[in-house]
Amino acid sequence: MKGSVLSKDKILERVERGDIKISPYSIDNVCPAGYDLTLSNEFRYYKTEIKEVIIKEDTDYTNYTEKVIVEDGSYLTLLPKETVLGITTEKITLSNNLCGLLNGRSRFARMGLFIHITAFFMNPGISNRQVLEIHNSSPYVLKLKPGTKICQFIFLNMDGSAKYSGKFINQDL
């Protein structure tokens, strides 16, 4: 059925057929209606010395952020009301008749952690890791551990076929 969410058995079928490629892949991450993605150790902090940014089509977030790699066994400290960019460990590749939604996990949302602020739609034909707009809306300091199953990818059948070819086709952090 077009426009439907794929269930676990359909996800497994589409992985077997090659319509969905996930690297690295673990069958343990397949959920009843999605796939759990893990948090990488790569992040981008917003530069605090910049006080104003003009938002227009060619605004490049890399000019306003600084890349940080969290060492093995360490955590990323996220202060209250702070936002950072993160990225998933897994690379997702979709066929041209599938698209997806990126969804935060409720266990972390209940702690005031937003995994993505607005960019939750994943276009058909993508082949990349998912950038996360992570925000701490809680009054607490939160410590993010790389390797945590931080969000879920929901796979959707499309009514038709298309392929994304935009700015972030080979996105990285």
C-alpha positions in Angstrom: 0.0 0.0 0.0 1.4 3.4 -1.0 1.8 6.1 1.7 2.0 3.6 4.5 4.4 3.1 7.4 6.5 0.0 7.0 6.1 -2.6 9.8 9.0 -4.7 11.1 8.4 -7.5 8.7 8.2 -5.1 5.7 11.4 -3.3 6.8 13.2 -6.7 7.0 11.8 -7.6 3.5 12.9 -4.2 2.0 16.4 -4.6 3.6 16.6 -8.1 2.1 15.6 -6.7 -1.4 18.1 -3.8 -1.1 15.5 -1.1 -1.1 16.7 -0.1 2.4 20.4 -0.1 3.1 21.7 0.7 6.6 25.4 0.8 7.5 26.3 -0.4 10.1 23.2 -2.6 10.3 21.9 -4.5 13.3 18.7 -6.6 13.3 18.4 -5.7 17.0 17.7 -2.1 16.0 14.6 -3.0 13.9 11.5 -2.0 15.8 7.8 -2.7 15.3 7.5 0.3 12.9 11.0 1.7 12.5 14.7 1.4 13.0 16.7 2.8 16.0 19.6 5.0 15.1 22.6 5.6 17.3 24.3 8.8 18.2 27.8 9.3 16.8 30.6 11.0 18.6 30.7 13.9 16.2 29.0 17.2 17.2 28.9 20.9 16.2 28.6 23.6 18.9 27.4 27.1 17.9 30.1 29.7 18.2 29.1 32.0 21.1 31.1 35.0 19.9 28.8 35.4 16.9 25.9 37.6 17.9 24.0 37.9 14.6 23.3 35.7 11.6 21.4 36.7 8.5 19.3 33.8 7.4 19.1 33.4 3.6 19.4 30.6 1.0 23.2 30.4 1.1 23.6 30.7 4.9 26.1 27.8 5.8 25.8 26.4 9.3 29.5 25.4 9.2 30.5 29.0 9.3 28.7 29.4 12.7 29.6 26.1 14.4 32.7 24.4 15.6 33.2 20.6 15.2 33.9 18.5 18.3 34.7 14.8 18.6 33.9 13.2 21.9 36.5 10.6 23.0 35.5 7.0 23.6 33.9 6.5 27.0 33.1 10.3 27.3 29.9 12.3 27.1 28.9 15.5 25.4 27.6 18.0 28.0 24.5 19.9 26.9 23.6 22.8 29.1 20.0 23.9 29.7 18.5 25.7 26.7 21.6 24.8 24.6 21.4 23.4 21.0 24.1 21.4 19.2 24.2 19.5 16.0 24.8 15.8 16.1 24.8 13.0 13.6 23.8 9.3 13.5 26.4 6.6 13.3 24.3 4.8 10.6 24.1 5.7 7.0 20.6 5.2 5.5 20.1 4.6 1.8 16.6 4.5 0.4 15.2 3.5 -2.9 13.3 6.1 -4.9 9.9 4.8 -3.8 10.6 5.2 0.0 11.0 8.2 2.2 11.1 8.6 5.9 10.6 10.4 9.1 13.1 10.9 11.9 11.5 10.7 15.3 13.0 11.3 18.8 12.5 8.6 21.4 9.9 9.3 24.1 12.2 8.2 26.9 14.5 11.1 26.1 11.8 13.6 25.2 10.5 13.1 28.8 13.8 14.4 30.0 13.4 17.6 27.9 15.7 16.4 25.1 14.7 17.4 21.5 16.5 15.2 19.0 15.4 17.3 16.0 13.9 20.7 16.1 12.1 20.8 12.7 14.0 18.8 10.0 12.3 15.4 10.4 11.4 14.5 6.8 13.9 12.3 4.8 13.6 12.4 1.1 13.4 9.4 -1.3 16.7 8.2 -2.7 18.8 9.6 0.2 22.1 8.0 1.0 23.6 9.7 4.1 23.9 9.9 7.9 21.1 11.9 9.6 22.0 15.2 11.1 20.2 15.9 14.4 19.3 19.3 15.8 19.6 18.4 19.5 18.2 20.8 22.1 18.1 20.7 25.9 14.8 22.2 27.0 15.1 21.0 30.5 16.5 22.9 33.5 19.2 20.2 33.9 22.6 19.6 32.4 22.2 16.6 30.2 25.1 14.3 29.2 24.8 12.6 25.8 26.6 9.3 25.4 27.7 8.4 21.9 26.4 5.0 20.9 23.0 5.6 22.5 19.9 4.6 20.5 18.9 8.3 20.3 16.2 8.4 17.6 14.1 6.2 15.3 13.8 6.2 11.5 10.3 5.6 10.2 10.1 4.2 6.7 7.2 5.3 4.4 6.1 3.9 1.0 5.6 6.7 -1.5 2.8 7.0 -4.0 5.2 7.3 -7.0 8.9 7.6 -7.3 11.4 10.5 -6.9 15.0 11.1 -5.9 16.5 13.8 -3.7 19.3 15.8 -5.3 19.5 18.8 -3.1 22.2 20.5 -1.1 22.5 17.8 1.6 22.6 14.8 -0.7 26.0 13.7 0.7 25.5 15.4 4.1 28.1 15.2 6.8 28.5 17.1 10.0 
